[in-house]
Structure formats: C-alpha cells, structure tokens
Amino acid sequence: MKLRTSSILFALLAFTGLAVAQSKPGGADVLSGTWTGDMGPDEKQRHAITVTMKYDGKTVTGLVTHPENPGDIKGGSFDPATGALKLDIIVRDADKTHVVFEGKVVDGNASGTVTFVGRDGRKGTFRLARKKAGQAPAPARRTEQQIEADFEAHKGDFDYLLGDWEFTAESKEYGKFRGFWSAVKLDEGQVLDEYRIVDDKGETIYVTTTLRNYNKFADRWELAGADAGNGLLDVGTGRRAGGEVRIEQTFGVASGRASIWRIRYYDIKPDSFSWRADRSSDGGKTWVDRFQTIEARRIGPARTLGPLAPARKGG
C-alpha cells in the first residue's frame, strides 16, 4: 500500500525556475510555454520533467508534469535586470511540503538550487530549457552507470517492511480495526506482502496481496494489488523520500469504483512504523485527508524466499 530526496519536490523546484526566464523588462514574453529538463540531488540521481508556464509580467503560474505530486508557486521575487529568482513552492502532497527555489535564467536556460524547508536543509539542483515551437521534448537520459547506481541505492527501499507485523488502524469509512501484515523478499529482490484484517475472534474480514518491484529504467517502485477475483488492475508507483516512502495507487478498478490513494510510510523504526493515506474518489479532484491510518508493531523477523524454481544440473 511511493525516495530518495524526493524527486517530486525537485520537479516543483525546477518548474519554478522557469519564472526567471522573463529577463527583458517590457520585452517579448520569453517565459510562457513548455520547458523541459531534469533535476536531482547529484549527477547520478536526476529525473526528467516537463513544465508548462505562463507569466503576465508580474505573476508566474503553471504546473509541472511529473510521476509524483505537482506543486504550486505561492510567492517569490524576480529581478528582470539580473535574472535572479527566489520562489516559494507548496507541493500538493499530504504535508504541503514547502520548497524554496533560487536560480537564474540566461538565454532561455534556467538553473539553480532548491532547498526543502523543514527537511534538514536538504538541497538539490535543477536545469531547464525552453521548448521552441514545433520542437519535440528531449528528456534527459541517464547513463547505464547512473541507472545501475539508482538501482543499487533503491533496491532495498522496502526492506523495512520485511517480516511479520500486527497493526491497529482507523478508517473514516469503517472505523477502527486491526490485523496482520507480512512481507517477504523474493530471490530476485521483489517484495511480496499480504495484508489481512481480522475481527475480534481472529477471523479474516479482508485480505489482499501486493507485489512491489523496482523499475530501474523509470527510477521508481511499481506495485500491483491482487485481491482475489479482481485481477491485476490496482497498480501504483512509489518512491523513497528521505526517511519516508510515498506511494500513489489506484484501488477498486475492476469493480468500477476506483479510488486513488496517496500513502505515506513514516516514522519508520526497526520494530514499528506509521502509515496514512489520503483518498480521492473523483479522479484526484478532491481528497479526504487522513482517510485511513495504521500503526504497525513488529512480531516477527525479516525473511526472504529462495527461488521457486532453483537451477539444477542437467542429467
């Protein structure tokens, strides 16, 4: 049921950097349009973004297109004479994460630094170029070495979930309930888990299974839920952001009653973690904050599962 130093936040920062493009007072609008580029904490961890911006000479508006949450510019300053820019951005996540962007635009290229307020001053960089009319987007490509480095850095993002857990939960739809949660790592690194809700007698009320697998080419975790009889349509993506793991996943697709859940695993410790989800039942237009929360306590050690079809010598 998500990152590194939050690639989504870098995306927001990057898109704010576009505002600095209006570098000639009273001149043509050199900002409005589509910008492409990348962002990340270093050269080994960069992510492509596309940003659509509009500038009226005083105010910058726009939206970043990114696999994670978008964000809005809520204030800032720009000096047309020098191209210097400082903007405050609020990410559309459960925490309304605040990011400060500082950069400069020169000849249609924007670059600078980003700072995550309240996150130990974590920083990153962005770089963008304005797309010319008729020009196809050219997302940044990671090298094979960067792809492998990202894989090594994130293949263990869900290791904290391995083992057996007992949890208590509260839902705005179903009230308070409890259950058990177990996860195992498969031989090739995928994570398989089973989430079970029980009644006061320990009888099963609901159970679901999830397969989690890291996509090193897209630099994200991908998930598929597998309730009995519901196929494999309940898919989502996840990323680690510092000490948290964040997931966006759709549930109930097969039944025709799909809802989107934005999930956070946080306060992750060896023997406990917290979990919360905001839910949208109208395709992301409106959200119910803290629709469901979970407090989990470890009752069994981490475990792995060997190959189901182990190699055997011929003959």
N, C-alpha and C positions, 0 to 999 in steps of 0.2 A: 504494500500500500504506500527526481527529484536538483562539492563541488569545489571542490577547488575554491579559489577565491571568487566564487560567484560570477560565472561568465555572463549571466543575465545583467548583473549590475554593470559590468564593463560595457555591455551593449548600450545601456542607457547613457552612460557617460559619453560613449562615442557619439551617440546621436546628438547630444547637447553640443558637442564640439562644432557641429555644423553652423551653429549660430554665428560663430566668429567669421564666417565666410563673407559677410557683408562688410567689406573692408574699404569701400569707397563712398564717403558721405555724399548723398544726393545722386549717386550713380545708378547704374542698372542693378536690378535685383540679382545678385550673384549667389544667393543662398537658396531660394525656393527651388525645389526639385528633389531628385533622388541622389543619395550619396551611398557609396559602398566602401567597405574597408574591413579592418579587423581590430581586435582588442584582446588584452590578456595581461597577466602578471609578468610574463617574460617571453622571450622568443620561442621557447619550447611549448608554450601554452597560449595559443592565440585562436580566436574564433571569428569567422566571417559574419558580418552584419550588413543589412540594407536599411537605410534610413530615409524617410520622406519628410522634408522640412518646408515650412513656409515662414517668411519674415516680412513684416509690414513696415520695417524701418524703426520700430520701437519694440515690438514683441516677437518672440520666437515661439512657434508652435510646431508640433509634429509628433511622430511616433516611430519607434524603432521596431523592425521586424526581426524576431529572434525566437528560437525554440522555447525560451523561458518567458517570464513575465515582462510586459512592456513597462515603460515608465514615462512620467510627465515632468516637464521643466516647470518648476514652481517659482523661480526667481533667479536673478543674476545680474551681471553687468557686462557691457561690451564697449571697448574703446575703438571706434572706427579708424582713428588715426594710427593706432599701433597694432590693431588686430587682437589685442589682449581680451581674453574672455574668462569670466568666472560665473558658473551657473550652479544652482541647487536643483537636484532632481529627486523626485519621490518615486520609488519603484512600486509598481502595482502588485505587491506581494502582501502576505498576511501581516508583516511587520511594518509596512510602509517605509521600507529602508531608505535612508537619506544618503545621497551621494553628492559630493562636491566635485565639480569638473573645472579644471583650469587649463587653458591652452591658447593656441594662436593659429590663425589661418594665413597662409601665404600662397597666392596664385592658385586658389581653388583647392588647396590641400589643407586639411586640418589635423593637428596633432597636439598632444598634451598629456597631462596626468589626471588620474582620478583618485579620490580618497573616499573610503567608506566611513562615514561618521558613526561613532559608537562601536566600531569593529576593530579596535586596537590600532586605528590609523592605517589600516591596510591600504596599499596603493597599487596602481597598475597604470598602463598607458593605452592610448588609442591612436589610430591614424585612419584618415578618411580622405576620399577624393570624390569630387562632384561628378556625377554621371552626365555626359554630354548627350544631347538629343540624338536618339537613334542608336546610342551605344548600349551594347548588351552588358549586363552586370558581370564583373570579373572578380568573384570572391577569392580571397586569399587561399592559397594552397599550402598545406603543411607538408613538410618533407617526411620521408619514411622514418627518419630518425625521430622527428617530432611526434609522429603517430605512435611509434613504439614507446617513446618516453611517456606520453599521456596514458597509454595502456598500463605501463608499469606503475604509474602514480595512482591510478584509479581502480585497478582490478580488485583491490581489497576494500573498496568503499563500504560494502555491506557486511564486512566480516563481523562487525559488532552485533549483527542480528543472529549470527550462527548460534545454535544451541536451543534450549527449551526455556520458555517463559510462561509466567502466569500474569494475567493482566486484569485490571478493572477499567471500565470505560463508561462514558456518558454521551448519549446522543440526544439531539434536540427532537428527534423523531421517535426514538424507542426508550428514552430514559436511561437509567443505569443498568449495566450488565457486566458480566465477567466471562473469562475464557482462557484459552491456552494458545500459545503460538510457538511453533518450532520451525527452525531453518537449518538446512544442510548445504554445504558446498559440494557441487558435483566435481568429478575428476578433472574437467577442463576449466573450472573456475566459475561456472554458472551457479546461481543461488536459487534453490527451490525451497519454498516455505509453505506451511499450512497454518491457517488462522481459523480457530474454532471457538464459537460462542456456545456456552452451556448454561443450563438452568440451575436452580438451587440443588437439584438432585444429581447434577453432573451429566445430565442427558444432553445430547447435541441439539442445538437450536438451528445453527447455521455453520457451514464450513466452506472455505474457499482456498484454492491453491494458486500461488503466483510463481512464475519463472522470471528471474531477473538476469539479464545478460548485458555485458558492457559492449557497446559498439565503438570500436577504436577509430573508425573512419569518421563517424559523426561526433565522436568525443562526448558520449553520453551513455547512461544506462537506459535500457529499454525493457519494459515489463509487459507481461501478458497474464491477465487473471483468468482462472479456469474454474468457475463454478460449474457443478455438474449440470449438463444439459444446455449450457449457454455458449458453447463453442469457445473461440479464442478471439473475440472481438473487443474485449475490455483491455485495451492497450494504453500504455503511457510511457513517459520518459522521466529520467531523474538525473540529478547531479549533486555532488557534494559541494557545500559552500562552507569552508572553514570547518567548524565543529558540528555542522548540521548536514542532513541530507534532505533534499527537497524533490518532490515528485508531483507531476500533474498527470492524472489518469482518468479515463472515462469508464464508468461502470453502467451496467444495465443496457448495453447496446442491443443485444439480441431480443430483449423483451420490448423494445420500442420506447422505453422510459429512461433514456440515457441521462446521466448527470456527470458533471466534471468535478473532480475533487483535487484540490491543491493541498498537498500533505507535507508536513514537516516532522522529521525525527530530530529531536533536540535534547539538550541536557543528557547527552549520551555518556554513560559510565559503564565500567565492566559488568556491573550487576543490575543496571536499571537504565531505562530511557523513557522519555516522554514523547507523545505523538499527538498531533492535532491536524484537523482537516477542515478547510472551508469548502462549501459545496455550492455549485450553480446548477439549477435545473432548466435554465433557459439559454444554454449555449454560451455562457460566460457574460451575459448582460448584467446580471445581478448576482450577488454572492451572500450566502449565510455564513457569517464569521463563526469560527469555533463550532461548526455543525457537529463534530464529534471529537472527543479527546480520549486518550488512552494513557495509562500509567502502567508500565511493564516492569516485572521483577524476575530476575533470572532464577530458574530452578534446575537447570541442567547445563553442563559444559558445552562449549562449541564442538561441532563434529563435522566430519566430511564423509562423502560417499565415494568409494572406489569405482572404477569403471564397471559398467553393467555388462559389457562385452570385452573382457580383457584379452589382450593379444596372446596367442598360443602358437607354439611351434608347429610347423606343418608335419603331417605324417602321423 
